[in-house]
Amino acid sequence: MGTVVELLQAASKLDHVDRLELVSSLLEEMDPKPHYVSDDEARKRLDDLVSGQVQSLPEADFWRACGRD
């Protein structure tokens, strides 16, 4: 196996979809309990945000709530 730098260089040559699949796969391995959201749920959440039914929060607050501040 190559170094991280070599892996990053190889990954940078992948097309957009393959890079997204790689990132998704790596993230799933990091979290033993991934949080899946259906397309319908994502659309509903976006609609709620656009309609003003729910309000967004600042990015810093989001990361703090995730424990990554």
CHARMM-style PDB file with segment names, atoms N, HN, CA, C and O in Angstrom:
ATOM      1  N   MET     1       0.842  -1.176   0.000  1.00  0.00      PROA
ATOM      2  CA  MET     1       0.000   0.000   0.000  1.00  0.00      PROA
ATOM      3  C   MET     1       0.888   1.240   0.000  1.00  0.00      PROA
ATOM      4  O   MET     1       1.966   1.245   0.593  1.00  0.00      PROA
ATOM      5  N   GLY     2       0.426   2.278  -0.665  1.00  0.00      PROA
ATOM      6  HN  GLY     2      -0.450   2.274  -1.147  1.00  0.00      PROA
ATOM      7  CA  GLY     2       1.196   3.505  -0.762  1.00  0.00      PROA
ATOM      8  C   GLY     2       1.018   4.395   0.453  1.00  0.00      PROA
ATOM      9  O   GLY     2       0.240   4.100   1.360  1.00  0.00      PROA
ATOM     10  N   THR     3       1.752   5.476   0.446  1.00  0.00      PROA
ATOM     11  HN  THR     3       2.384   5.716  -0.291  1.00  0.00      PROA
ATOM     12  CA  THR     3       1.612   6.451   1.513  1.00  0.00      PROA
ATOM     13  C   THR     3       0.332   7.248   1.303  1.00  0.00      PROA
ATOM     14  O   THR     3      -0.305   7.164   0.253  1.00  0.00      PROA
ATOM     15  N   VAL     4      -0.026   8.009   2.303  1.00  0.00      PROA
ATOM     16  HN  VAL     4       0.492   8.078   3.156  1.00  0.00      PROA
ATOM     17  CA  VAL     4      -1.230   8.838   2.203  1.00  0.00      PROA
ATOM     18  C   VAL     4      -1.098   9.810   1.031  1.00  0.00      PROA
ATOM     19  O   VAL     4      -2.064  10.040   0.304  1.00  0.00      PROA
ATOM     20  N   VAL     5       0.080  10.373   0.847  1.00  0.00      PROA
ATOM     21  HN  VAL     5       0.865  10.185   1.438  1.00  0.00      PROA
ATOM     22  CA  VAL     5       0.290  11.312  -0.256  1.00  0.00      PROA
ATOM     23  C   VAL     5       0.059  10.613  -1.589  1.00  0.00      PROA
ATOM     24  O   VAL     5      -0.581  11.172  -2.480  1.00  0.00      PROA
ATOM     25  N   GLU     6       0.570   9.407  -1.729  1.00  0.00      PROA
ATOM     26  HN  GLU     6       1.090   8.954  -1.005  1.00  0.00      PROA
ATOM     27  CA  GLU     6       0.379   8.650  -2.974  1.00  0.00      PROA
ATOM     28  C   GLU     6      -1.102   8.322  -3.191  1.00  0.00      PROA
ATOM     29  O   GLU     6      -1.608   8.396  -4.311  1.00  0.00      PROA
ATOM     30  N   LEU     7      -1.778   7.964  -2.113  1.00  0.00      PROA
ATOM     31  HN  LEU     7      -1.366   7.904  -1.204  1.00  0.00      PROA
ATOM     32  CA  LEU     7      -3.208   7.664  -2.225  1.00  0.00      PROA
ATOM     33  C   LEU     7      -3.998   8.901  -2.625  1.00  0.00      PROA
ATOM     34  O   LEU     7      -4.909   8.821  -3.449  1.00  0.00      PROA
ATOM     35  N   LEU     8      -3.651  10.050  -2.042  1.00  0.00      PROA
ATOM     36  HN  LEU     8      -2.911  10.115  -1.372  1.00  0.00      PROA
ATOM     37  CA  LEU     8      -4.328  11.301  -2.393  1.00  0.00      PROA
ATOM     38  C   LEU     8      -4.075  11.677  -3.851  1.00  0.00      PROA
ATOM     39  O   LEU     8      -4.979  12.146  -4.543  1.00  0.00      PROA
ATOM     40  N   GLN     9      -2.867  11.475  -4.305  1.00  0.00      PROA
ATOM     41  HN  GLN     9      -2.132  11.095  -3.744  1.00  0.00      PROA
ATOM     42  CA  GLN     9      -2.558  11.777  -5.700  1.00  0.00      PROA
ATOM     43  C   GLN     9      -3.368  10.875  -6.641  1.00  0.00      PROA
ATOM     44  O   GLN     9      -3.890  11.333  -7.658  1.00  0.00      PROA
ATOM     45  N   ALA    10      -3.464   9.603  -6.292  1.00  0.00      PROA
ATOM     46  HN  ALA    10      -3.040   9.231  -5.467  1.00  0.00      PROA
ATOM     47  CA  ALA    10      -4.236   8.673  -7.119  1.00  0.00      PROA
ATOM     48  C   ALA    10      -5.718   9.038  -7.078  1.00  0.00      PROA
ATOM     49  O   ALA    10      -6.392   9.021  -8.108  1.00  0.00      PROA
ATOM     50  N   ALA    11      -6.223   9.367  -5.892  1.00  0.00      PROA
ATOM     51  HN  ALA    11      -5.676   9.381  -5.056  1.00  0.00      PROA
ATOM     52  CA  ALA    11      -7.636   9.715  -5.749  1.00  0.00      PROA
ATOM     53  C   ALA    11      -7.976  10.990  -6.510  1.00  0.00      PROA
ATOM     54  O   ALA    11      -9.086  11.124  -7.025  1.00  0.00      PROA
ATOM     55  N   SER    12      -7.040  11.923  -6.588  1.00  0.00      PROA
ATOM     56  HN  SER    12      -6.138  11.814  -6.170  1.00  0.00      PROA
ATOM     57  CA  SER    12      -7.310  13.185  -7.287  1.00  0.00      PROA
ATOM     58  C   SER    12      -7.505  12.975  -8.781  1.00  0.00      PROA
ATOM     59  O   SER    12      -8.038  13.851  -9.462  1.00  0.00      PROA
ATOM     60  N   LYS    13      -7.084  11.832  -9.298  1.00  0.00      PROA
ATOM     61  HN  LYS    13      -6.651  11.120  -8.744  1.00  0.00      PROA
ATOM     62  CA  LYS    13      -7.243  11.533 -10.725  1.00  0.00      PROA
ATOM     63  C   LYS    13      -8.576  10.858 -11.038  1.00  0.00      PROA
ATOM     64  O   LYS    13      -8.917  10.662 -12.204  1.00  0.00      PROA
ATOM     65  N   LEU    14      -9.332  10.501  -9.989  1.00  0.00      PROA
ATOM     66  HN  LEU    14      -9.055  10.660  -9.042  1.00  0.00      PROA
ATOM     67  CA  LEU    14     -10.637   9.877 -10.196  1.00  0.00      PROA
ATOM     68  C   LEU    14     -11.636  10.917 -10.670  1.00  0.00      PROA
ATOM     69  O   LEU    14     -11.480  12.110 -10.410  1.00  0.00      PROA
ATOM     70  N   ASP    15     -12.667  10.453 -11.371  1.00  0.00      PROA
ATOM     71  HN  ASP    15     -12.794   9.484 -11.582  1.00  0.00      PROA
ATOM     72  CA  ASP    15     -13.720  11.401 -11.752  1.00  0.00      PROA
ATOM     73  C   ASP    15     -14.535  11.758 -10.513  1.00  0.00      PROA
ATOM     74  O   ASP    15     -14.398  11.136  -9.460  1.00  0.00      PROA
ATOM     75  N   HSD    16     -15.378  12.761 -10.660  1.00  0.00      PROA
ATOM     76  HN  HSD    16     -15.490  13.266 -11.516  1.00  0.00      PROA
ATOM     77  CA  HSD    16     -16.136  13.326  -9.538  1.00  0.00      PROA
ATOM     78  C   HSD    16     -16.957  12.264  -8.795  1.00  0.00      PROA
ATOM     79  O   HSD    16     -16.933  12.209  -7.565  1.00  0.00      PROA
ATOM     80  N   VAL    17     -17.668  11.437  -9.527  1.00  0.00      PROA
ATOM     81  HN  VAL    17     -17.688  11.482 -10.526  1.00  0.00      PROA
ATOM     82  CA  VAL    17     -18.535  10.425  -8.905  1.00  0.00      PROA
ATOM     83  C   VAL    17     -17.709   9.409  -8.129  1.00  0.00      PROA
ATOM     84  O   VAL    17     -18.072   9.036  -7.014  1.00  0.00      PROA
ATOM     85  N   ASP    18     -16.609   8.962  -8.708  1.00  0.00      PROA
ATOM     86  HN  ASP    18     -16.314   9.266  -9.614  1.00  0.00      PROA
ATOM     87  CA  ASP    18     -15.765   7.982  -8.018  1.00  0.00      PROA
ATOM     88  C   ASP    18     -15.141   8.574  -6.755  1.00  0.00      PROA
ATOM     89  O   ASP    18     -15.004   7.884  -5.745  1.00  0.00      PROA
ATOM     90  N   ARG    19     -14.761   9.856  -6.813  1.00  0.00      PROA
ATOM     91  HN  ARG    19     -14.872  10.417  -7.634  1.00  0.00      PROA
ATOM     92  CA  ARG    19     -14.220  10.492  -5.601  1.00  0.00      PROA
ATOM     93  C   ARG    19     -15.279  10.577  -4.514  1.00  0.00      PROA
ATOM     94  O   ARG    19     -14.983  10.350  -3.341  1.00  0.00      PROA
ATOM     95  N   LEU    20     -16.517  10.902  -4.894  1.00  0.00      PROA
ATOM     96  HN  LEU    20     -16.757  11.086  -5.847  1.00  0.00      PROA
ATOM     97  CA  LEU    20     -17.599  10.953  -3.905  1.00  0.00      PROA
ATOM     98  C   LEU    20     -17.835   9.574  -3.288  1.00  0.00      PROA
ATOM     99  O   LEU    20     -18.046   9.455  -2.081  1.00  0.00      PROA
ATOM    100  N   GLU    21     -17.798   8.549  -4.115  1.00  0.00      PROA
ATOM    101  HN  GLU    21     -17.627   8.646  -5.096  1.00  0.00      PROA
ATOM    102  CA  GLU    21     -17.975   7.191  -3.590  1.00  0.00      PROA
ATOM    103  C   GLU    21     -16.841   6.816  -2.644  1.00  0.00      PROA
ATOM    104  O   GLU    21     -17.075   6.169  -1.623  1.00  0.00      PROA
ATOM    105  N   LEU    22     -15.623   7.213  -2.971  1.00  0.00      PROA
ATOM    106  HN  LEU    22     -15.433   7.738  -3.800  1.00  0.00      PROA
ATOM    107  CA  LEU    22     -14.475   6.943  -2.104  1.00  0.00      PROA
ATOM    108  C   LEU    22     -14.635   7.636  -0.756  1.00  0.00      PROA
ATOM    109  O   LEU    22     -14.439   7.021   0.293  1.00  0.00      PROA
ATOM    110  N   VAL    23     -14.990   8.913  -0.788  1.00  0.00      PROA
ATOM    111  HN  VAL    23     -15.149   9.412  -1.640  1.00  0.00      PROA
ATOM    112  CA  VAL    23     -15.181   9.672   0.450  1.00  0.00      PROA
ATOM    113  C   VAL    23     -16.291   9.055   1.287  1.00  0.00      PROA
ATOM    114  O   VAL    23     -16.137   8.885   2.497  1.00  0.00      PROA
ATOM    115  N   SER    24     -17.405   8.721   0.652  1.00  0.00      PROA
ATOM    116  HN  SER    24     -17.530   8.859  -0.330  1.00  0.00      PROA
ATOM    117  CA  SER    24     -18.525   8.123   1.366  1.00  0.00      PROA
ATOM    118  C   SER    24     -18.105   6.809   2.030  1.00  0.00      PROA
ATOM    119  O   SER    24     -18.441   6.551   3.186  1.00  0.00      PROA
ATOM    120  N   SER    25     -17.384   6.003   1.301  1.00  0.00      PROA
ATOM    121  HN  SER    25     -17.111   6.212   0.362  1.00  0.00      PROA
ATOM    122  CA  SER    25     -16.930   4.725   1.847  1.00  0.00      PROA
ATOM    123  C   SER    25     -16.001   4.914   3.042  1.00  0.00      PROA
ATOM    124  O   SER    25     -16.128   4.219   4.050  1.00  0.00      PROA
ATOM    125  N   LEU    26     -15.076   5.849   2.926  1.00  0.00      PROA
ATOM    126  HN  LEU    26     -14.973   6.414   2.107  1.00  0.00      PROA
ATOM    127  CA  LEU    26     -14.156   6.106   4.038  1.00  0.00      PROA
ATOM    128  C   LEU    26     -14.888   6.629   5.264  1.00  0.00      PROA
ATOM    129  O   LEU    26     -14.588   6.225   6.387  1.00  0.00      PROA
ATOM    130  N   LEU    27     -15.840   7.521   5.056  1.00  0.00      PROA
ATOM    131  HN  LEU    27     -16.083   7.850   4.143  1.00  0.00      PROA
ATOM    132  CA  LEU    27     -16.601   8.057   6.179  1.00  0.00      PROA
ATOM    133  C   LEU    27     -17.441   6.988   6.858  1.00  0.00      PROA
ATOM    134  O   LEU    27     -17.555   6.971   8.083  1.00  0.00      PROA
ATOM    135  N   GLU    28     -18.028   6.098   6.073  1.00  0.00      PROA
ATOM    136  HN  GLU    28     -17.935   6.112   5.077  1.00  0.00      PROA
ATOM    137  CA  GLU    28     -18.826   5.022   6.661  1.00  0.00      PROA
ATOM    138  C   GLU    28     -17.969   4.118   7.534  1.00  0.00      PROA
ATOM    139  O   GLU    28     -18.442   3.616   8.554  1.00  0.00      PROA
ATOM    140  N   GLU    29     -16.720   3.905   7.148  1.00  0.00      PROA
ATOM    141  HN  GLU    29     -16.337   4.313   6.320  1.00  0.00      PROA
ATOM    142  CA  GLU    29     -15.825   3.071   7.948  1.00  0.00      PROA
ATOM    143  C   GLU    29     -15.439   3.767   9.254  1.00  0.00      PROA
ATOM    144  O   GLU    29     -15.114   3.102  10.237  1.00  0.00      PROA
ATOM    145  N   MET    30     -15.472   5.087   9.268  1.00  0.00      PROA
ATOM    146  HN  MET    30     -15.736   5.627   8.469  1.00  0.00      PROA
ATOM    147  CA  MET    30     -15.109   5.840  10.470  1.00  0.00      PROA
ATOM    148  C   MET    30     -16.227   5.811  11.514  1.00  0.00      PROA
ATOM    149  O   MET    30     -15.964   5.883  12.714  1.00  0.00      PROA
ATOM    150  N   ASP    31     -17.460   5.707  11.057  1.00  0.00      PROA
ATOM    151  HN  ASP    31     -17.674   5.649  10.082  1.00  0.00      PROA
ATOM    152  CA  ASP    31     -18.613   5.767  11.944  1.00  0.00      PROA
ATOM    153  C   ASP    31     -19.316   4.418  11.929  1.00  0.00      PROA
ATOM    154  O   ASP    31     -19.916   4.055  10.917  1.00  0.00      PROA
ATOM    155  N   PRO    32     -19.258   3.665  13.024  1.00  0.00      PROA
ATOM    156  CA  PRO    32     -19.886   2.341  13.033  1.00  0.00      PROA
ATOM    157  C   PRO    32     -21.407   2.394  12.919  1.00  0.00      PROA
ATOM    158  O   PRO    32     -22.039   1.384  12.611  1.00  0.00      PROA
ATOM    159  N   LYS    33     -21.997   3.558  13.163  1.00  0.00      PROA
ATOM    160  HN  LYS    33     -21.483   4.379  13.413  1.00  0.00      PROA
ATOM    161  CA  LYS    33     -23.448   3.718  13.056  1.00  0.00      PROA
ATOM    162  C   LYS    33     -23.747   4.881  12.117  1.00  0.00      PROA
ATOM    163  O   LYS    33     -24.121   5.963  12.568  1.00  0.00      PROA
ATOM    164  N   PRO    34     -23.582   4.661  10.799  1.00  0.00      PROA
ATOM    165  CA  PRO    34     -23.833   5.771   9.883  1.00  0.00      PROA
ATOM    166  C   PRO    34     -25.281   6.231   9.942  1.00  0.00      PROA
ATOM    167  O   PRO    34     -26.183   5.451  10.248  1.00  0.00      PROA
ATOM    168  N   HSD    35     -25.487   7.482   9.653  1.00  0.00      PROA
ATOM    169  HN  HSD    35     -24.754   8.116   9.405  1.00  0.00      PROA
ATOM    170  CA  HSD    35     -26.812   8.084   9.704  1.00  0.00      PROA
ATOM    171  C   HSD    35     -27.314   8.288   8.285  1.00  0.00      PROA
ATOM    172  O   HSD    35     -26.951   9.259   7.621  1.00  0.00      PROA
ATOM    173  N   TYR    36     -28.146   7.373   7.826  1.00  0.00      PROA
ATOM    174  HN  TYR    36     -28.441   6.584   8.365  1.00  0.00      PROA
ATOM    175  CA  TYR    36     -28.665   7.459   6.470  1.00  0.00      PROA
ATOM    176  C   TYR    36     -29.905   8.335   6.433  1.00  0.00      PROA
ATOM    177  O   TYR    36     -30.745   8.287   7.332  1.00  0.00      PROA
ATOM    178  N   VAL    37     -30.006   9.117   5.404  1.00  0.00      PROA
ATOM    179  HN  VAL    37     -29.324   9.155   4.673  1.00  0.00      PROA
ATOM    180  CA  VAL    37     -31.177   9.959   5.190  1.00  0.00      PROA
ATOM    181  C   VAL    37     -31.643   9.691   3.769  1.00  0.00      PROA
ATOM    182  O   VAL    37     -30.861   9.777   2.823  1.00  0.00      PROA
ATOM    183  N   SER    38     -32.918   9.368   3.625  1.00  0.00      PROA
ATOM    184  HN  SER    38     -33.554   9.298   4.394  1.00  0.00      PROA
ATOM    185  CA  SER    38     -33.469   9.088   2.296  1.00  0.00      PROA
ATOM    186  C   SER    38     -33.539  10.369   1.471  1.00  0.00      PROA
ATOM    187  O   SER    38     -33.489  11.471   2.016  1.00  0.00      PROA
ATOM    188  N   ASP    39     -33.654  10.215   0.162  1.00  0.00      PROA
ATOM    189  HN  ASP    39     -33.694   9.319  -0.281  1.00  0.00      PROA
ATOM    190  CA  ASP    39     -33.811  11.373  -0.714  1.00  0.00      PROA
ATOM    191  C   ASP    39     -35.069  12.155  -0.343  1.00  0.00      PROA
ATOM    192  O   ASP    39     -35.061  13.386  -0.352  1.00  0.00      PROA
ATOM    193  N   ASP    40     -36.154  11.440  -0.016  1.00  0.00      PROA
ATOM    194  HN  ASP    40     -36.160  10.440  -0.009  1.00  0.00      PROA
ATOM    195  CA  ASP    40     -37.400  12.114   0.361  1.00  0.00      PROA
ATOM    196  C   ASP    40     -37.205  12.962   1.617  1.00  0.00      PROA
ATOM    197  O   ASP    40     -37.694  14.089   1.698  1.00  0.00      PROA
ATOM    198  N   GLU    41     -36.492  12.412   2.589  1.00  0.00      PROA
ATOM    199  HN  GLU    41     -36.095  11.497   2.524  1.00  0.00      PROA
ATOM    200  CA  GLU    41     -36.238  13.154   3.827  1.00  0.00      PROA
ATOM    201  C   GLU    41     -35.368  14.379   3.545  1.00  0.00      PROA
ATOM    202  O   GLU    41     -35.609  15.454   4.094  1.00  0.00      PROA
ATOM    203  N   ALA    42     -34.364  14.216   2.695  1.00  0.00      PROA
ATOM    204  HN  ALA    42     -34.168  13.343   2.249  1.00  0.00      PROA
ATOM    205  CA  ALA    42     -33.501  15.351   2.352  1.00  0.00      PROA
ATOM    206  C   ALA    42     -34.303  16.448   1.658  1.00  0.00      PROA
ATOM    207  O   ALA    42     -34.126  17.629   1.956  1.00  0.00      PROA
ATOM    208  N   ARG    43     -35.187  16.062   0.733  1.00  0.00      PROA
ATOM    209  HN  ARG    43     -35.331  15.102   0.491  1.00  0.00      PROA
ATOM    210  CA  ARG    43     -36.035  17.044   0.051  1.00  0.00      PROA
ATOM    211  C   ARG    43     -36.943  17.771   1.038  1.00  0.00      PROA
ATOM    212  O   ARG    43     -37.112  18.988   0.958  1.00  0.00      PROA
ATOM    213  N   LYS    44     -37.530  17.008   1.977  1.00  0.00      PROA
ATOM    214  HN  LYS    44     -37.392  16.019   2.042  1.00  0.00      PROA
ATOM    215  CA  LYS    44     -38.423  17.608   2.973  1.00  0.00      PROA
ATOM    216  C   LYS    44     -37.649  18.614   3.832  1.00  0.00      PROA
ATOM    217  O   LYS    44     -38.136  19.710   4.109  1.00  0.00      PROA
ATOM    218  N   ARG    45     -36.455  18.234   4.243  1.00  0.00      PROA
ATOM    219  HN  ARG    45     -36.059  17.344   4.018  1.00  0.00      PROA
ATOM    220  CA  ARG    45     -35.651  19.137   5.068  1.00  0.00      PROA
ATOM    221  C   ARG    45     -35.286  20.405   4.305  1.00  0.00      PROA
ATOM    222  O   ARG    45     -35.313  21.499   4.869  1.00  0.00      PROA
ATOM    223  N   LEU    46     -34.943  20.264   3.024  1.00  0.00      PROA
ATOM    224  HN  LEU    46     -34.920  19.375   2.566  1.00  0.00      PROA
ATOM    225  CA  LEU    46     -34.633  21.432   2.210  1.00  0.00      PROA
ATOM    226  C   LEU    46     -35.868  22.309   2.044  1.00  0.00      PROA
ATOM    227  O   LEU    46     -35.788  23.530   2.181  1.00  0.00      PROA
ATOM    228  N   ASP    47     -37.002  21.696   1.751  1.00  0.00      PROA
ATOM    229  HN  ASP    47     -37.067  20.704   1.640  1.00  0.00      PROA
ATOM    230  CA  ASP    47     -38.246  22.460   1.614  1.00  0.00      PROA
ATOM    231  C   ASP    47     -38.573  23.215   2.896  1.00  0.00      PROA
ATOM    232  O   ASP    47     -38.988  24.373   2.849  1.00  0.00      PROA
ATOM    233  N   ASP    48     -38.386  22.561   4.047  1.00  0.00      PROA
ATOM    234  HN  ASP    48     -38.049  21.620   4.086  1.00  0.00      PROA
ATOM    235  CA  ASP    48     -38.642  23.210   5.336  1.00  0.00      PROA
ATOM    236  C   ASP    48     -37.723  24.417   5.534  1.00  0.00      PROA
ATOM    237  O   ASP    48     -38.143  25.446   6.063  1.00  0.00      PROA
ATOM    238  N   LEU    49     -36.483  24.282   5.110  1.00  0.00      PROA
ATOM    239  HN  LEU    49     -36.142  23.446   4.681  1.00  0.00      PROA
ATOM    240  CA  LEU    49     -35.521  25.375   5.250  1.00  0.00      PROA
ATOM    241  C   LEU    49     -35.886  26.526   4.314  1.00  0.00      PROA
ATOM    242  O   LEU    49     -35.911  27.686   4.728  1.00  0.00      PROA
ATOM    243  N   VAL    50     -36.168  26.203   3.057  1.00  0.00      PROA
ATOM    244  HN  VAL    50     -36.148  25.262   2.721  1.00  0.00      PROA
ATOM    245  CA  VAL    50     -36.495  27.236   2.068  1.00  0.00      PROA
ATOM    246  C   VAL    50     -37.785  27.970   2.440  1.00  0.00      PROA
ATOM    247  O   VAL    50     -37.883  29.183   2.253  1.00  0.00      PROA
ATOM    248  N   SER    51     -38.768  27.246   2.964  1.00  0.00      PROA
ATOM    249  HN  SER    51     -38.688  26.260   3.116  1.00  0.00      PROA
ATOM    250  CA  SER    51     -40.051  27.858   3.318  1.00  0.00      PROA
ATOM    251  C   SER    51     -39.976  28.692   4.593  1.00  0.00      PROA
ATOM    252  O   SER    51     -40.885  29.469   4.886  1.00  0.00      PROA
ATOM    253  N   GLY    52     -38.894  28.531   5.348  1.00  0.00      PROA
ATOM    254  HN  GLY    52     -38.156  27.900   5.110  1.00  0.00      PROA
ATOM    255  CA  GLY    52     -38.758  29.265   6.600  1.00  0.00      PROA
ATOM    256  C   GLY    52     -39.371  28.539   7.779  1.00  0.00      PROA
ATOM    257  O   GLY    52     -39.382  29.059   8.894  1.00  0.00      PROA
ATOM    258  N   GLN    53     -39.885  27.333   7.540  1.00  0.00      PROA
ATOM    259  HN  GLN    53     -39.876  26.911   6.634  1.00  0.00      PROA
ATOM    260  CA  GLN    53     -40.481  26.549   8.631  1.00  0.00      PROA
ATOM    261  C   GLN    53     -39.419  26.204   9.690  1.00  0.00      PROA
ATOM    262  O   GLN    53     -39.723  26.124  10.880  1.00  0.00      PROA
ATOM    263  N   VAL    54     -38.192  26.005   9.248  1.00  0.00      PROA
ATOM    264  HN  VAL    54     -37.945  26.070   8.281  1.00  0.00      PROA
ATOM    265  CA  VAL    54     -37.069  25.797  10.172  1.00  0.00      PROA
ATOM    266  C   VAL    54     -35.994  26.811   9.817  1.00  0.00      PROA
ATOM    267  O   VAL    54     -35.970  27.328   8.700  1.00  0.00      PROA
ATOM    268  N   GLN    55     -35.113  27.095  10.753  1.00  0.00      PROA
ATOM    269  HN  GLN    55     -35.133  26.674  11.660  1.00  0.00      PROA
ATOM    270  CA  GLN    55     -34.050  28.067  10.526  1.00  0.00      PROA
ATOM    271  C   GLN    55     -32.705  27.358  10.579  1.00  0.00      PROA
ATOM    272  O   GLN    55     -32.505  26.404  11.331  1.00  0.00      PROA
ATOM    273  N   SER    56     -31.798  27.856   9.760  1.00  0.00      PROA
ATOM    274  HN  SER    56     -31.961  28.631   9.150  1.00  0.00      PROA
ATOM    275  CA  SER    56     -30.448  27.299   9.770  1.00  0.00      PROA
ATOM    276  C   SER    56     -29.695  27.822  10.982  1.00  0.00      PROA
ATOM    277  O   SER    56     -30.165  28.728  11.671  1.00  0.00      PROA
ATOM    278  N   LEU    57     -28.526  27.250  11.241  1.00  0.00      PROA
ATOM    279  HN  LEU    57     -28.144  26.514  10.682  1.00  0.00      PROA
ATOM    280  CA  LEU    57     -27.698  27.740  12.319  1.00  0.00      PROA
ATOM    281  C   LEU    57     -26.308  28.018  11.769  1.00  0.00      PROA
ATOM    282  O   LEU    57     -25.931  27.450  10.745  1.00  0.00      PROA
ATOM    283  N   PRO    58     -25.548  28.868  12.417  1.00  0.00      PROA
ATOM    284  CA  PRO    58     -24.200  29.167  11.935  1.00  0.00      PROA
ATOM    285  C   PRO    58     -23.339  27.902  11.902  1.00  0.00      PROA
ATOM    286  O   PRO    58     -23.511  26.994  12.714  1.00  0.00      PROA
ATOM    287  N   GLU    59     -22.414  27.866  10.949  1.00  0.00      PROA
ATOM    288  HN  GLU    59     -22.274  28.605  10.289  1.00  0.00      PROA
ATOM    289  CA  GLU    59     -21.562  26.681  10.787  1.00  0.00      PROA
ATOM    290  C   GLU    59     -20.824  26.332  12.078  1.00  0.00      PROA
ATOM    291  O   GLU    59     -20.705  25.157  12.424  1.00  0.00      PROA
ATOM    292  N   ALA    60     -20.334  27.334  12.784  1.00  0.00      PROA
ATOM    293  HN  ALA    60     -20.431  28.289  12.502  1.00  0.00      PROA
ATOM    294  CA  ALA    60     -19.600  27.073  14.033  1.00  0.00      PROA
ATOM    295  C   ALA    60     -20.489  26.354  15.044  1.00  0.00      PROA
ATOM    296  O   ALA    60     -20.022  25.466  15.757  1.00  0.00      PROA
ATOM    297  N   ASP    61     -21.762  26.730  15.111  1.00  0.00      PROA
ATOM    298  HN  ASP    61     -22.141  27.452  14.532  1.00  0.00      PROA
ATOM    299  CA  ASP    61     -22.694  26.060  16.024  1.00  0.00      PROA
ATOM    300  C   ASP    61     -22.932  24.618  15.602  1.00  0.00      PROA
ATOM    301  O   ASP    61     -23.041  23.725  16.442  1.00  0.00      PROA
ATOM    302  N   PHE    62     -23.013  24.399  14.285  1.00  0.00      PROA
ATOM    303  HN  PHE    62     -22.925  25.124  13.603  1.00  0.00      PROA
ATOM    304  CA  PHE    62     -23.191  23.046  13.773  1.00  0.00      PROA
ATOM    305  C   PHE    62     -22.038  22.146  14.212  1.00  0.00      PROA
ATOM    306  O   PHE    62     -22.259  21.062  14.752  1.00  0.00      PROA
ATOM    307  N   TRP    63     -20.785  22.610  13.972  1.00  0.00      PROA
ATOM    308  HN  TRP    63     -20.606  23.490  13.533  1.00  0.00      PROA
ATOM    309  CA  TRP    63     -19.628  21.790  14.301  1.00  0.00      PROA
ATOM    310  C   TRP    63     -19.524  21.585  15.818  1.00  0.00      PROA
ATOM    311  O   TRP    63     -19.127  20.513  16.274  1.00  0.00      PROA
ATOM    312  N   ARG    64     -19.875  22.600  16.586  1.00  0.00      PROA
ATOM    313  HN  ARG    64     -20.198  23.471  16.215  1.00  0.00      PROA
ATOM    314  CA  ARG    64     -19.860  22.462  18.044  1.00  0.00      PROA
ATOM    315  C   ARG    64     -20.853  21.377  18.484  1.00  0.00      PROA
ATOM    316  O   ARG    64     -20.547  20.562  19.355  1.00  0.00      PROA
ATOM    317  N   ALA    65     -22.041  21.378  17.872  1.00  0.00      PROA
ATOM    318  HN  ALA    65     -22.289  22.040  17.165  1.00  0.00      PROA
ATOM    319  CA  ALA    65     -23.061  20.374  18.213  1.00  0.00      PROA
ATOM    320  C   ALA    65     -22.599  18.969  17.815  1.00  0.00      PROA
ATOM    321  O   ALA    65     -23.025  17.978  18.408  1.00  0.00      PROA
ATOM    322  N   CYS    66     -21.724  18.891  16.807  1.00  0.00      PROA
ATOM    323  HN  CYS    66     -21.378  19.696  16.325  1.00  0.00      PROA
ATOM    324  CA  CYS    66     -21.178  17.600  16.376  1.00  0.00      PROA
ATOM    325  C   CYS    66     -19.977  17.174  17.224  1.00  0.00      PROA
ATOM    326  O   CYS    66     -19.433  16.084  17.045  1.00  0.00      PROA
ATOM    327  N   GLY    67     -19.574  18.044  18.145  1.00  0.00      PROA
ATOM    328  HN  GLY    67     -20.016  18.929  18.291  1.00  0.00      PROA
ATOM    329  CA  GLY    67     -18.426  17.733  18.986  1.00  0.00      PROA
ATOM    330  C   GLY    67     -17.098  17.961  18.285  1.00  0.00      PROA
ATOM    331  O   GLY    67     -16.081  17.385  18.671  1.00  0.00      PROA
ATOM    332  N   ARG    68     -17.104  18.796  17.259  1.00  0.00      PROA
ATOM    333  HN  ARG    68     -17.930  19.264  16.946  1.00  0.00      PROA
ATOM    334  CA  ARG    68     -15.887  19.041  16.477  1.00  0.00      PROA
ATOM    335  C   ARG    68     -15.542  20.518  16.429  1.00  0.00      PROA
ATOM    336  O   ARG    68     -15.255  21.062  15.363  1.00  0.00      PROA
ATOM    337  N   ASP    69     -15.571  21.159  17.579  1.00  0.00      PROA
ATOM    338  HN  ASP    69     -15.804  20.716  18.444  1.00  0.00      PROA
ATOM    339  CA  ASP    69     -15.275  22.599  17.581  1.00  0.00      PROA
ATOM    340  C   ASP    69     -13.847  22.900  17.828  1.00  0.00      PROA
ATOM    341  OT1 ASP    69     -13.458  24.068  17.856  1.00  0.00      PROA
TER     342      ASP     69
END
